[in-house]
Amino acid sequence: VDAADTADDDLVISARDIPVYGPKGSATGTIVQGQIKTYSFEVTPGDTEMDIQLSWGSTSNNLALTFTSPSGVIYGPYDDYAESPTPNARFTIHVESAGAVLPHGTWIFDVRGKSVTGTETFTLIINSN
């Protein structure tokens, strides 16, 4: 694969309002105000797109997501307002490469308690293909 085909500057990030099916990776955890939980996910060579969904229980709380590519480029933060101005305790982000394939290797995902009262349970689902 040509290095130009996997450049981070070719990535297109967009909100997606459909659920993520067939997850290759998922994590469930709890988080409090200001806390950051970190997860990693392996994107295999040849993958051209990735869907990331973060969901939690209470619409009065807001979680944020930042993710980092294998080359160290940081994307985000994204939060409950990524898809609409109305909080719904869930958002999905679609990542694809205009340059053919995603950068393969370990991607890092940071879930942050942006505005949380008490303790919030969340689920992070990641799928790439």
C-alpha positions as CSV (number, residue, x, y, z in Angstrom):
1,V,0.0,0.0,0.0
2,D,1.4,3.4,-1.0
3,A,2.0,5.7,2.0
4,A,-0.2,8.3,0.3
5,D,-3.1,5.9,0.5
6,T,-3.0,5.9,4.3
7,A,-2.4,9.6,5.1
8,D,-4.4,11.0,8.0
9,D,-5.1,14.2,6.0
10,D,-7.2,12.1,3.6
11,L,-9.7,11.1,6.4
12,V,-13.3,12.2,6.2
13,I,-15.1,12.4,9.5
14,S,-18.9,12.6,9.6
15,A,-21.8,12.1,12.0
16,R,-24.0,9.1,11.3
17,D,-27.4,8.5,12.8
18,I,-27.7,4.7,12.2
19,P,-26.6,2.1,14.7
20,V,-23.2,0.3,14.3
21,Y,-23.7,-3.3,13.4
22,G,-21.2,-6.2,13.7
23,P,-18.8,-4.6,16.2
24,K,-15.1,-5.7,16.0
25,G,-14.5,-4.0,19.4
26,S,-16.6,-2.9,22.3
27,A,-16.2,-1.8,25.9
28,T,-18.6,-1.0,28.7
29,G,-17.6,1.1,31.7
30,T,-18.6,3.7,34.2
31,I,-17.3,7.3,34.3
32,V,-17.7,10.4,36.5
33,Q,-17.3,14.1,35.9
34,G,-13.8,14.9,34.4
35,Q,-12.6,11.3,34.3
36,I,-11.1,9.9,31.1
37,K,-11.2,6.2,30.1
38,T,-8.8,5.0,27.4
39,Y,-9.3,2.1,25.0
40,S,-7.4,0.8,21.9
41,F,-8.6,-0.7,18.7
42,E,-6.6,-2.4,15.9
43,V,-7.5,-1.3,12.4
44,T,-6.3,-4.0,10.0
45,P,-4.5,-3.3,6.7
46,G,-7.0,-2.7,3.9
47,D,-9.9,-1.3,6.0
48,T,-11.5,1.6,4.3
49,E,-14.0,2.8,6.9
50,M,-14.7,2.8,10.6
51,D,-17.8,3.5,12.6
52,I,-17.6,4.5,16.3
53,Q,-20.6,4.7,18.6
54,L,-20.7,6.0,22.1
55,S,-23.9,5.7,24.1
56,W,-24.9,6.1,27.8
57,G,-27.9,6.1,30.0
58,S,-28.9,9.7,30.9
59,T,-29.6,12.6,28.5
60,S,-28.8,15.0,31.3
61,N,-25.2,13.8,31.2
62,N,-22.8,14.4,28.4
63,L,-19.7,12.3,27.4
64,A,-17.1,13.3,24.9
65,L,-14.9,11.2,22.6
66,T,-11.4,11.9,21.2
67,F,-9.6,9.4,19.1
68,T,-6.0,9.3,17.9
69,S,-4.7,7.6,14.7
70,P,-1.7,5.3,14.7
71,S,0.4,8.2,13.4
72,G,-0.6,10.4,16.4
73,V,-3.2,12.7,14.7
74,I,-6.0,13.6,17.2
75,Y,-9.7,13.9,16.2
76,G,-12.3,15.5,18.3
77,P,-13.5,16.0,20.8
78,Y,-17.0,14.9,19.8
79,D,-19.9,14.9,22.2
80,D,-23.7,14.4,22.3
81,Y,-24.2,17.4,20.1
82,A,-22.2,15.7,17.2
83,E,-25.4,14.7,15.4
84,S,-28.1,17.2,16.6
85,P,-28.7,20.1,19.0
86,T,-30.9,17.8,21.1
87,P,-29.1,15.5,23.6
88,N,-30.0,11.9,23.1
89,A,-27.1,10.2,25.1
90,R,-25.7,8.6,21.9
91,F,-23.7,9.6,18.9
92,T,-22.1,7.7,16.0
93,I,-19.1,8.9,14.0
94,H,-18.2,7.6,10.5
95,V,-14.5,7.7,9.4
96,E,-13.5,6.9,5.9
97,S,-10.4,7.6,3.8
98,A,-10.6,9.5,0.6
99,G,-7.1,8.1,-0.1
100,A,-8.3,4.4,-0.3
101,V,-7.6,2.9,3.1
102,L,-7.5,3.9,6.8
103,P,-4.2,4.2,8.6
104,H,-3.8,0.7,10.0
105,G,-2.5,-0.1,13.5
106,T,-3.5,0.9,17.0
107,W,-6.1,3.7,17.3
108,I,-6.6,5.1,20.8
109,F,-10.1,6.2,22.0
110,D,-10.5,8.5,25.0
111,V,-14.0,8.7,26.6
112,R,-14.3,11.7,28.9
113,G,-17.0,12.6,31.4
114,K,-17.7,16.1,30.0
115,S,-20.7,16.9,32.1
116,V,-21.7,14.1,34.4
117,T,-23.7,14.1,37.6
118,G,-23.0,11.0,39.7
119,T,-21.7,7.9,37.8
120,E,-22.7,7.2,34.2
121,T,-22.5,3.8,32.5
122,F,-21.4,3.9,28.8
123,T,-20.8,1.6,25.9
124,L,-18.2,2.2,23.2
125,I,-18.6,0.2,20.0
126,I,-16.1,0.2,17.1
127,N,-16.4,-1.4,13.7
128,S,-14.0,-1.2,10.7
129,N,-14.0,-2.9,7.3
